[in-house]
Amino acid sequence: MRKYILSLFILIIFSCKNNKNSYYLNSPDGEIKLEFNLKNGVPLYKISKNDNLIIDYSKLGIILNGKTDLDKDFKIINTNRKTHNTSWKTLFGEQKEIINNYNELEVILDQENKKLNITFRVFDDGIGFRYKIENQENINDYNIVDEKTEFKLSKNDTAWWIPAFSYRRYEFLYAKTPIDDISKNIYSKEVEDIRYDTLGIDAAHTPLTIKKENGIFISIHEADLNDYSSMTLAPLGNGLIEAELYPWSDGIKVKSDEKIISPWRTIQISDNSSDLLDSNLILNLNDDPDSLEDFSWVKPGKYMGIWWEMIGTNESTWWPSDNHGANTKKVLEYIDFASENGFEGLLVEGWNKGWHPEWCCSGDGKKFSFTETQPDFDIDKIYKYGKEKNVYLVGHHETGGQIENYEDQLENAFKFYNKYGIKNIKTGYVNDVSKNIKRKNKKGEIVKEWHHGQYMIRHFRKVIQLAAKYKLNIITHEPIKDTGIRRKYPNYISREGAKGQEFNGFSSNGVNHASILPFTRLLSGPMDYTPGVFKLNNFRYVTPGSNTIDKNAIIPSTIAKELALYVVYYSPMQMAADLPKHYQNHPDAFEFIKKVPVVWEKKKIINSKIGEYVTIVRKDLNSEDWYLGSITNENERYFNISLDFLNENKKYLATIYSDTKNTNWKKNQMEYSIKSIEVNKNSNLDLFLAKGGGGAVQFKEIVD
Ligand code: NOJ
């Protein structure tokens, strides 16, 4: 009987249509409502949540090459509805199990025998929709020259954004402005001067996080970006923004010889900033691995590296020199340290031929080899030594954005790494000039592509698929943004894709950036931020080999905050970024990095305010233990945190790593306190976060 009433109810919701060509679709909990409407032949959608307007009527459509404008003159010829309520198990992640519950409406539109399908899915945490153009007689050119998706917001909505179509990909600090102010000019006034970067239009990257004037938070992004161009968001004024795709060098935005299935356009919706961090919508709009693909070999973990001494402390070079970092003697020492402290991976950059002092950043210059080692890097010896100590190299492929050179060597490079027990490869694509990825077109001419256009998306997919064949995980720096593809390809284990810690090494991210990232970049997926730097001042030498310290270089953080980042920023491959000698100065704090897990059963967001603070607790996947991470911006804070998330009838030893009253991100970064107390579900925890600081806690189950 209950089942019968439920089906009737579903039928009633699903048959909602009024005579003005409107079709309605609600989220399973009934709070979010989508309206699809065909007004004078133009497809429109509108979204509200509990009577709050989220997106007002906004146009939809795709323009194909050859004047097939699929954005008007439509009739609705059919609609299909379905409901879905299942859950699926992650191979690993922030959660063990994810609920996938949505209502779906597919609308089939016809314009003089040309058909466009639009599928909407409404979840409790937001909406996704995608276009489908099936193979059909009346369309003979499937290349897309424009996408007409609009998002009609209000001009009083505020966005946290980074500029698209600019030279440094996603590595920018965030601007916070009204959405109409998304422009290179405003960005140049408020954050960093990019006015000279005139190629391309004014637009923001996604995920684009917005606080609406009615207090609701949304994030506009995309899911399952597979063989398409990536979407940016361009303001058209008065709160209206439009999808803008990166074009190929010949102006086509998406190339296709046949039917098109676009990525999902996604709008995550929540009443507060914390719930935004709890959404699984992007992963739910991606597919599982193909049934024949076994990814059980993908093993999350932690790694160290001969890396910070190049990019951070500036003691060593990537290229051959008296201070070459990747030399056998040093690698063996690092292996000893990594092994003693339980790290399985060691990244070594600068091991291969092609590095030279001018390697960076314009995509020109010498080509990298991915199979030839520098003379002072004895990979056979290193492999043998590491194997005995259970430490494997994390491979490194810096391409300099020279894609053809990399693709030519790709398979051999993977075979080479297979020989040496390598399981993870960090890849890099530094090419700091807008639209400067060079490729040969069919006529043999060199043309230049954007870093986030379809050419590169195909490249990243090729790398990940081939890497899977060789059982290799990929951690990309200068990547394409994550759109949940990691569900289908779990070996796409992590990526950077924002200003990470390394920018604090050779420049500064400022003290507030770290508390914006969880609500922007990290909404898309795990980040190889590379936390865990302990030497936070007087760490950088003026040049490699010199004894002079750059007194001005400081990392805007505290040791306790560096620990907290392991919990706040999810990444199934986490780096301990600093040098062994710096960890040796703080063995007690280093214990936290050794203990903290990288994959989780579940999480809870304790508190948050974008750009100000965030506190997250996560439960370890493999034990009853919980971990807490809390970070703040330039302001100090006291939190009194209820420990009601702890398991019933259990006692825990809470080891609290916190700033002291004297700690300060500018003047006294490295002072911290560690204390242990017994707690349970009914306890409360007092946590002090210094200016620019943070705190981390391990809750270890006490077994009597
Ligand atoms: C840029 C990457 O983000 C960085 O981590 C790496 O060290 C350099 N490229 C060199 O590959």
Boltz pocket constraint, residues with backbone or C-beta under 6 A from the ligand:
constraints:
  - pocket:
      binder: B
      contacts: [[A, 307], [A, 311], [A, 349], [A, 398], [A, 428], [A, 429], [A, 430], [A, 477], [A, 478], [A, 496], [A, 502]]
      max_distance: 6.0
